């Protein structure tokens, strides 16, 4: 079983490989990050680590035993017991329940390590896989229509108290 790890500097090469290998797959359901993301990856990675050090965000990667990144699971804009969940899974890792299991594992980190009591999430209307993961893990639609990188989407929320 892959391991959920807090983002570290040494994850950079495997994380870049993950993003490059899955770029077309991700672009089918979420807006592409653009070429600049890849050419400036090292600076972007350093900026994420600096942001994480402030406690405002908590970034995680799902890693195999040999160090390959299979997914990203991020808690962003953490404040007042709430954060926004974002995640993406490698194409070759889909359909096995890994995203669902990892989001559930993240709930434990949220409550026991990060003192979070509520998560928000959003998914584009075209991203049925992410919407299914959110529903399976207890997120409920808020009724809020979102625009996610110029794409229509839906908002979700998950209370974590009492887990």
C-alpha positions, 0 to 999 in steps of 0.5 A: 500500500502506498504511503501518505507523506507530508511534502518534503524537499526530496520529493521534488524529482518524483513529483515533477515526474508525476506531473509530467507523466499525467499532464494530459490525463489531468488536462482532460478534467481540470485546467492544464497548469501551463508550460510555466509550471513545469519550467519553474517547478523547482521554484514552485516546489520551494514556495510550497514548502515555505508556505507549508512551514507557515502552517497555512497549508499542508501538502501531501504526496502518496508515494510507493515503496520505491519513491514514485508519486501516485498522487497529491493531497493538499489542505490549503488555506488552513484557518479557524479549523477549516481548510480546502482539500485538493487532490489528484491521482496518477492515471495508472493508480485510478479505479483501485480506491486509492483516492477514497482511502487516502482522503479518509486517511487524511481525515485523521491527520486533519483532526489529530495533527492539524486541528481541523474540524471542517474541509471544503472542496470543489470539483469541476462538473467534468470531473466525475471521478473527484466528485465520486470520491468526495461523495464516498468520503462524506462530503456533501454538496453545498449548492454553491456553483464555483468557477475553478480555473475558468471551468464550472464546478460544484462546492462540497463540505465535510464536517470532521468533528466526531470522527 
